[in-house]
Amino acid sequence: MVRISEDLIRKRAEHNNCEISTLEEISLHQQDIERIEYLDKWCRDLKILYLQSNLIPKIENVNRLKKLEYINLALNNVERIENLDGCESLNKLDLTVNFIGELTSLESLKNNYNLRELFLTGNPCTEYEGYKEYVLGTLPQLQYLDGREIEKSERIKACQEYSLIRTRIVQQQLEHKVKREKQKKEAADREEKQKKNEEPKSEKKAGFDGRWYTDMNKAEKAEKDKQDDEQNEEFWNEKVDFTPESRIAVHKQVQKNKEKNQPQEEKVEKTPRRLFSSDGRPLNVNEAKIDFSLTEDDNNNIVLDLAIFRHMDTSLLDCDVQPNYVKIVIKDKIFQLCLPEEIKSDSSSAKRSQTTGHLVIYMPKAGDGVISTLPKRPVDDSFKKKEKKPPTKTKDTEIRREVLEVDASVHKCVNIGDIVNEKKATVPPLGSRQINKAIERKNSENFIDDPDVPPLM
């Protein structure tokens, strides 16, 4: 059984950027769907809904779609019209080639004042005597029935004989109901018989000890294929009524034949992608097979430029910058790159180009003065806002500046250039072998060198 899932709807909503909350049109035809669900919760703005060529037996979970204008349920297993009275904007309803025998269920569409077109061709109810007159009398708002425009004279005649026609329709419905019960019973007996024929025989052959396994396995497979071919031929030659049960049986038989004819491939479990080595070092990974460049700019930053697709939504990207590697998840595919030196992850930033769509990550280096082997990044002003030039000054708007004259003999200024006369000794980096020698101070004039005093250690 195929269920309507969020992934299925998003896949069918590519024209709406995979957004389902604002979706107005969706096509779910030929998906083997057996139930309508979730559409009234996820897609409240739907206007057009295509559900033809499925296995839907009941109209449900569309009653709250107030904006729905057109629904196509042709070639399904619908047996009665229901749960459409809440679709206020419904203009066109297509139920071609279904199994609607309860024609009085059409009365549930009386409150759909905007309904203009109705298609019931290929349903058992179209064979009822007085079918067309009953539909016209029940739904006066209709303008087209089964693709043909309704004339005014036909509508007047249907209204005059409506009570008599409705009595005939109800009688024919009862006869159809008895016929359907008989068809359901026959279908159940046929399905039970088919299950018994498909049960494998568990007879053990005497003397079998596994030595002739290959030859016997081939013989059993050939015999089973022969039985399947005979059952398949018998299934297609059997004459049955056109019912919902027969449609489901045909669908199952077709699926069975497809599976049989398809070559069986051994399922190989995909091993998870390794991102780190056994000693904890990050590995280079490019599952998305995307182009990139790693350069260095004039501000002592390592710049990673990823050629992301221009129209890809930024919400599908996940960026993680670490001191020694960077990891980006691009639509469930991992891109990981080891960095040549340590960077400041807290100060890093990521930007998306509005012209090319590329993702550019700026990562400041952790150490200063380290000579890098990365190529210099060309200046790119696509991310910077253009600075407005100051307006040119004319003679009328020119600002006059006066220079104050100060007497240097009276006003003395502090020379900030001589605040530090001597450069302080720089502390060597941790782990270096450089040893700073102590600077000896000159002795004072009153210094007496006493040999009895021990030296200071």
C-alpha positions as CSV (number, residue, x, y, z in Angstrom):
1,M,0.0,0.0,0.0
2,V,1.4,3.4,-1.0
3,R,0.8,6.1,1.5
4,I,0.8,9.9,0.9
5,S,3.9,11.1,2.7
6,E,5.6,14.5,3.2
7,D,8.5,13.4,1.0
8,L,6.2,12.4,-1.8
9,I,4.4,15.7,-1.7
10,R,7.6,17.7,-1.6
11,K,9.0,15.7,-4.6
12,R,5.8,16.6,-6.5
13,A,6.1,20.3,-5.4
14,E,9.3,21.1,-7.2
15,H,7.6,23.9,-9.1
16,N,6.8,25.6,-5.8
17,N,10.4,25.3,-4.4
18,C,9.4,22.1,-2.5
19,E,7.2,24.2,-0.2
20,I,3.9,22.4,0.7
21,S,2.2,25.0,2.9
22,T,1.6,27.4,0.0
23,L,1.1,24.7,-2.6
24,E,-1.9,25.3,-5.0
25,E,-1.6,22.5,-7.4
26,I,-0.3,18.9,-7.0
27,S,-0.3,15.8,-9.3
28,L,-0.4,12.4,-7.5
29,H,-1.6,10.3,-10.4
30,Q,-0.4,6.7,-11.1
31,Q,1.2,6.3,-7.6
32,D,-0.9,3.2,-6.5
33,I,-2.3,5.3,-3.7
34,E,-5.0,3.5,-1.7
35,R,-6.1,6.3,0.6
36,I,-6.4,10.2,0.6
37,E,-4.7,11.6,3.8
38,Y,-2.8,14.5,5.2
39,L,-3.6,16.9,2.3
40,D,-6.1,18.8,4.3
41,K,-3.5,19.4,7.0
42,W,-0.3,20.1,5.0
43,C,-1.7,21.8,1.8
44,R,-4.6,24.0,2.9
45,D,-4.3,26.3,-0.1
46,L,-4.8,23.6,-2.7
47,K,-6.8,24.6,-5.8
48,I,-6.1,21.7,-8.2
49,L,-5.7,18.1,-7.1
50,Y,-4.9,15.2,-9.6
51,L,-5.5,11.7,-8.1
52,Q,-6.4,9.7,-11.3
53,S,-5.2,6.2,-12.0
54,N,-4.9,5.1,-8.3
55,L,-6.6,2.5,-6.1
56,I,-8.6,5.0,-3.9
57,P,-11.9,3.4,-2.7
58,K,-13.2,6.4,-0.7
59,I,-13.3,10.2,-0.9
60,E,-12.0,11.5,2.4
61,N,-9.8,14.1,4.1
62,V,-10.5,16.8,1.5
63,N,-13.5,18.4,3.2
64,R,-11.5,21.2,4.8
65,L,-9.9,22.3,1.5
66,K,-12.0,25.5,1.1
67,K,-10.0,26.8,-1.9
68,L,-10.2,23.5,-3.9
69,E,-11.6,24.2,-7.4
70,Y,-10.9,21.0,-9.3
71,I,-10.3,17.4,-8.2
72,N,-9.7,14.5,-10.6
73,L,-10.5,11.0,-9.3
74,A,-10.9,9.2,-12.6
75,L,-9.9,5.5,-12.8
76,N,-10.2,4.7,-9.1
77,N,-12.4,2.4,-7.0
78,V,-14.8,5.0,-5.6
79,E,-18.3,3.6,-5.0
80,R,-20.2,6.7,-3.6
81,I,-19.8,10.4,-3.6
82,E,-19.2,11.9,-0.1
83,N,-17.1,14.3,2.0
84,L,-17.1,17.1,-0.6
85,D,-19.7,19.4,0.9
86,G,-17.1,21.5,2.7
87,C,-15.2,22.3,-0.6
88,E,-16.9,25.6,-1.1
89,S,-15.0,26.6,-4.2
90,L,-15.3,23.2,-6.0
91,N,-16.0,24.0,-9.7
92,K,-15.2,20.7,-11.5
93,L,-15.4,17.1,-10.3
94,D,-14.1,14.2,-12.5
95,L,-15.2,10.6,-11.4
96,T,-14.8,9.0,-14.8
97,V,-14.5,5.1,-14.8
98,N,-15.2,4.4,-11.1
99,F,-17.7,2.1,-9.5
100,I,-20.4,4.5,-8.3
101,G,-23.7,2.6,-8.0
102,E,-25.3,4.6,-5.2
103,L,-26.4,7.6,-7.3
104,T,-28.4,9.1,-4.5
105,S,-25.1,10.0,-2.8
106,L,-25.0,12.7,-5.5
107,E,-27.3,14.7,-3.2
108,S,-24.3,15.5,-0.9
109,L,-23.2,18.0,-3.6
110,K,-26.3,20.2,-3.3
111,N,-24.5,22.8,-1.2
112,N,-21.6,23.1,-3.6
113,Y,-23.1,26.1,-5.3
114,N,-20.0,26.7,-7.5
115,L,-20.0,23.3,-9.1
116,R,-20.3,23.6,-12.9
117,E,-18.9,20.4,-14.4
118,L,-19.4,16.8,-13.4
119,F,-18.0,13.7,-15.1
120,L,-19.6,10.2,-14.3
121,T,-18.9,8.4,-17.6
122,G,-18.0,4.7,-17.1
123,N,-19.8,4.3,-13.8
124,P,-22.6,1.7,-13.2
125,C,-25.0,4.5,-12.3
126,T,-24.9,5.9,-15.9
127,E,-26.8,2.7,-17.0
128,Y,-29.7,3.5,-14.7
129,E,-33.0,4.5,-16.4
130,G,-33.5,8.3,-15.9
131,Y,-29.8,8.8,-14.8
132,K,-29.4,12.1,-16.6
133,E,-32.7,13.6,-15.6
134,Y,-32.0,12.7,-11.9
135,V,-28.6,14.4,-12.0
136,L,-30.1,17.6,-13.6
137,G,-32.9,17.7,-11.1
138,T,-30.6,17.1,-8.1
139,L,-27.9,19.6,-9.1
140,P,-29.5,22.7,-10.8
141,Q,-26.2,24.6,-10.6
142,L,-24.5,22.2,-13.2
143,Q,-23.8,23.6,-16.6
144,Y,-21.9,20.5,-18.1
145,L,-22.6,16.8,-17.5
146,D,-20.1,14.2,-18.9
147,G,-18.6,16.9,-21.2
148,R,-21.9,18.0,-22.7
149,E,-23.6,21.3,-22.1
150,I,-27.0,21.1,-20.4
151,E,-29.9,22.7,-22.3
152,K,-32.6,24.7,-20.5
153,S,-35.4,22.4,-21.8
154,E,-33.7,19.3,-20.4
155,R,-33.5,21.0,-17.0
156,I,-37.2,22.0,-17.0
157,K,-38.2,18.4,-18.0
158,A,-36.0,16.9,-15.3
159,C,-37.5,19.1,-12.6
160,Q,-41.1,18.2,-13.6
161,E,-40.6,14.4,-13.4
162,Y,-38.0,14.5,-10.5
163,S,-40.1,12.6,-7.8
164,L,-41.0,9.8,-10.2
165,I,-37.4,9.5,-11.5
166,R,-35.9,9.4,-8.0
167,T,-38.2,6.4,-7.1
168,R,-36.9,4.5,-10.1
169,I,-33.3,5.3,-9.3
170,V,-33.7,4.1,-5.7
171,Q,-35.1,0.8,-7.0
172,Q,-32.2,0.3,-9.4
173,Q,-29.8,1.1,-6.6
174,L,-31.1,-1.7,-4.5
175,E,-30.7,-4.2,-7.4
176,H,-27.1,-3.0,-7.9
177,K,-26.4,-3.4,-4.1
178,V,-27.6,-7.1,-4.2
179,K,-25.4,-7.6,-7.3
180,R,-22.4,-6.1,-5.5
181,E,-22.7,-8.4,-2.5
182,K,-22.6,-11.4,-4.8
183,Q,-19.5,-10.0,-6.5
184,K,-17.7,-9.4,-3.2
185,K,-18.4,-13.0,-2.1
186,E,-17.1,-14.4,-5.4
187,A,-14.0,-12.3,-5.2
188,A,-13.4,-13.5,-1.6
189,D,-13.7,-17.2,-2.7
190,R,-11.4,-16.6,-5.6
191,E,-8.8,-15.0,-3.5
192,E,-8.9,-17.8,-0.9
193,K,-8.5,-20.4,-3.7
194,Q,-5.5,-18.5,-5.1
195,K,-3.9,-18.4,-1.7
196,K,-4.2,-22.2,-1.4
197,N,-2.6,-22.7,-4.8
198,E,0.3,-20.5,-3.9
199,E,1.1,-22.3,-0.5
200,P,4.5,-24.0,-0.8
201,K,4.6,-27.7,-0.4
202,S,6.8,-28.8,2.6
203,E,7.3,-32.4,1.6
204,K,10.8,-33.7,2.4
205,K,12.4,-36.0,-0.2
206,A,13.7,-39.3,1.1
207,G,17.5,-39.7,1.0
208,F,18.3,-36.0,0.6
209,D,21.4,-35.2,2.5
210,G,22.5,-32.0,0.7
211,R,24.9,-33.5,-1.9
212,W,22.5,-32.9,-4.8
213,Y,21.3,-29.5,-3.5
214,T,22.4,-27.6,-6.7
215,D,20.7,-29.9,-9.2
216,M,17.5,-30.3,-7.1
217,N,17.4,-26.5,-6.6
218,K,17.5,-25.9,-10.3
219,A,14.8,-28.5,-11.0
220,E,12.5,-27.1,-8.3
221,K,13.0,-23.6,-9.6
222,A,12.1,-24.7,-13.2
223,E,9.0,-26.5,-11.9
224,K,8.0,-23.4,-9.9
225,D,8.4,-21.1,-12.9
226,K,6.3,-23.5,-15.0
227,Q,3.5,-23.4,-12.3
228,D,3.7,-19.6,-12.1
229,D,3.3,-19.4,-15.9
230,E,0.3,-21.7,-15.8
231,Q,-1.3,-19.7,-13.0
232,N,-0.6,-16.4,-14.8
233,E,-2.2,-17.7,-18.0
234,E,-5.2,-19.0,-16.1
235,F,-5.6,-15.6,-14.3
236,W,-5.7,-13.6,-17.6
237,N,-8.0,-16.1,-19.3
238,E,-10.6,-16.1,-16.5
239,K,-13.7,-14.0,-17.1
240,V,-14.7,-11.9,-14.2
241,D,-16.9,-8.8,-13.7
242,F,-15.3,-5.4,-13.7
243,T,-15.3,-4.6,-10.0
244,P,-13.0,-2.9,-7.5
245,E,-11.8,-6.3,-6.3
246,S,-10.9,-7.3,-9.9
247,R,-9.0,-4.1,-10.4
248,I,-7.0,-4.7,-7.2
249,A,-6.3,-8.3,-8.3
250,V,-5.1,-7.2,-11.7
251,H,-2.8,-4.6,-10.0
252,K,-1.3,-7.3,-7.7
253,Q,-0.8,-9.7,-10.7
254,V,1.0,-7.0,-12.7
255,Q,3.3,-6.1,-9.7
256,K,4.0,-9.8,-9.2
257,N,5.1,-10.2,-12.9
258,K,7.3,-7.1,-12.7
259,E,9.1,-8.5,-9.6
260,K,9.6,-11.8,-11.3
261,N,11.0,-10.3,-14.5
262,Q,13.3,-7.9,-12.8
263,P,16.8,-9.2,-12.1
264,Q,17.4,-9.8,-8.5
265,E,20.3,-7.7,-7.3
266,E,22.2,-8.5,-4.1
267,K,21.6,-5.7,-1.7
268,V,25.0,-4.3,-0.5
269,E,24.8,-2.4,2.7
270,K,26.5,0.9,2.4
271,T,29.2,1.3,4.9
272,P,29.1,4.6,6.8
273,R,31.6,7.3,5.7
274,R,34.7,7.6,7.8
275,L,35.4,11.2,8.8
276,F,38.3,10.6,11.2
277,S,41.2,8.2,11.3
278,S,41.9,5.8,14.1
279,D,44.2,8.3,15.8
280,G,41.5,11.1,15.7
281,R,42.9,13.1,12.8
282,P,40.2,14.5,10.4
283,L,40.0,13.1,6.9
284,N,39.3,14.9,3.6
285,V,35.9,14.0,2.3
286,N,34.0,15.3,-0.7
287,E,30.8,13.3,-1.2
288,A,29.1,16.0,-3.1
289,K,32.0,16.1,-5.6
290,I,31.9,19.9,-5.5
291,D,34.6,22.3,-6.7
292,F,36.4,24.4,-4.0
293,S,39.4,26.6,-3.5
294,L,41.5,27.3,-0.4
295,T,43.4,30.6,-0.4
296,E,44.6,33.4,1.9
297,D,43.6,37.0,1.9
298,D,45.5,40.2,3.1
299,N,43.8,40.1,6.5
300,N,45.5,36.9,7.6
301,N,42.4,34.8,6.9
302,I,42.2,31.4,5.4
303,V,39.3,31.6,2.8
304,L,37.4,28.5,1.6
305,D,35.3,29.0,-1.5
306,L,32.7,26.3,-2.2
307,A,31.0,26.3,-5.6
308,I,27.5,25.7,-4.3
309,F,24.7,25.5,-6.8
310,R,23.2,29.0,-7.4
311,H,19.5,28.0,-6.8
312,M,20.1,25.7,-3.8
313,D,18.3,26.9,-0.7
314,T,20.6,28.0,2.1
315,S,18.5,25.9,4.6
316,L,20.0,22.8,3.0
317,L,23.5,23.8,4.1
318,D,25.0,23.1,7.5
319,C,28.4,24.5,8.3
320,D,30.7,23.5,11.2
321,V,34.1,25.2,11.6
322,Q,36.7,23.6,14.0
323,P,40.3,24.8,14.8
324,N,41.9,22.3,12.4
325,Y,39.1,21.3,9.9
326,V,35.9,22.6,8.4
327,K,32.8,20.4,7.7
328,I,29.8,21.4,5.5
329,V,26.8,19.2,5.0
330,I,25.3,19.9,1.5
331,K,21.9,18.3,1.2
332,D,22.8,15.2,3.3
333,K,26.2,14.9,1.5
334,I,29.4,15.7,3.6
335,F,32.3,17.9,2.6
336,Q,35.2,17.9,5.1
337,L,38.5,19.6,4.6
338,C,41.6,19.6,6.8
339,L,43.2,23.0,7.3
340,P,46.9,23.6,6.9
341,E,47.2,25.5,10.2
342,E,45.1,26.3,13.3
343,I,42.3,28.9,13.0
344,K,40.0,30.8,15.3
345,S,36.7,29.0,14.9
346,D,34.8,31.6,17.1
347,S,35.8,34.4,14.8
348,S,35.1,32.7,11.5
349,S,32.2,33.7,9.3
350,A,30.3,32.3,6.3
351,K,28.7,34.2,3.5
352,R,26.7,33.3,0.4
353,S,27.2,35.1,-2.8
354,Q,24.0,36.5,-4.3
355,T,25.4,36.4,-7.9
356,T,27.2,33.0,-8.1
357,G,25.7,31.2,-5.1
358,H,29.1,30.2,-3.8
359,L,29.6,29.7,-0.1
360,V,32.7,31.6,1.2
361,I,34.0,30.9,4.7
362,Y,36.5,33.3,6.3
363,M,38.7,31.7,9.0
364,P,41.2,34.0,10.9
365,K,44.5,32.3,11.7
366,A,45.3,31.5,15.4
367,G,49.0,32.3,15.1
368,D,50.5,35.6,13.9
369,G,53.6,35.9,11.8
370,V,53.4,32.4,10.4
371,I,54.5,32.1,6.8
372,S,51.7,30.4,4.8
373,T,52.1,28.4,1.6
374,L,48.5,29.2,0.4
375,P,48.0,31.4,-2.6
376,K,46.7,34.9,-2.1
377,R,43.0,35.4,-2.7
378,P,42.1,38.1,-5.2
379,V,40.2,41.0,-3.9
380,D,36.4,40.4,-4.2
381,D,34.1,43.3,-3.5
382,S,30.9,41.3,-4.3
383,F,30.1,40.9,-0.5
384,K,30.9,44.5,0.4
385,K,28.5,47.4,0.1
386,K,29.6,50.2,-2.2
387,E,30.7,53.2,-0.1
388,K,29.0,56.4,-1.1
389,K,31.5,59.1,-2.1
390,P,31.2,62.4,-0.3
391,P,29.6,65.1,-2.4
392,T,32.1,67.4,-4.1
393,K,32.4,70.8,-2.5
394,T,31.8,73.8,-4.6
395,K,33.1,77.3,-4.0
396,D,29.8,78.3,-2.4
397,T,29.7,75.3,0.0
398,E,33.4,75.2,0.7
399,I,34.2,75.2,4.4
400,R,36.8,77.7,5.5
401,R,39.2,76.4,8.1
402,E,41.3,78.8,10.3
403,V,44.7,77.8,11.6
404,L,45.4,78.8,15.2
405,E,48.9,80.2,15.8
406,V,50.5,79.1,19.1
407,D,53.6,80.5,20.6
408,A,56.0,77.5,21.2
409,S,57.9,79.4,23.9
410,V,54.8,79.8,26.0
411,H,52.9,76.6,25.3
412,K,55.0,73.4,25.6
413,C,53.6,70.1,24.4
414,V,54.5,66.6,25.6
415,N,56.6,64.7,23.1
416,I,54.9,61.3,23.0
417,G,57.6,59.9,20.8
418,D,60.1,59.7,23.7
419,I,57.8,58.2,26.3
420,V,59.5,54.8,25.9
421,N,63.2,55.4,25.6
422,E,64.4,51.9,25.5
423,K,62.7,48.9,24.0
424,K,61.8,46.3,26.6
425,A,63.2,42.9,26.2
426,T,60.7,40.6,24.5
427,V,59.8,37.4,26.2
428,P,60.8,34.4,24.1
429,P,58.1,32.0,23.0
430,L,57.3,29.0,25.1
431,G,59.6,26.1,24.3
432,S,62.3,28.1,22.6
433,R,66.0,27.6,23.4
434,Q,66.8,31.3,23.5
435,I,68.2,32.4,26.9
436,N,68.2,36.1,27.8
437,K,71.4,37.2,29.5
438,A,71.0,39.4,32.5
439,I,72.1,43.0,32.0
440,E,74.7,44.0,34.7
441,R,74.2,47.3,36.4
442,K,77.1,49.6,37.0
443,N,78.3,50.0,40.6
444,S,77.6,53.2,42.5
445,E,80.4,55.6,43.6
446,N,80.1,54.6,47.3
447,F,80.2,50.8,46.5
448,I,82.7,48.9,48.7
449,D,83.6,45.3,47.6
450,D,83.7,43.4,50.9
451,P,85.1,39.8,50.4
452,D,83.5,38.6,53.7
453,V,80.0,39.1,52.3
454,P,78.8,36.0,50.5
455,P,77.5,36.5,47.0
456,L,73.7,36.8,46.4
457,M,72.3,33.7,44.6
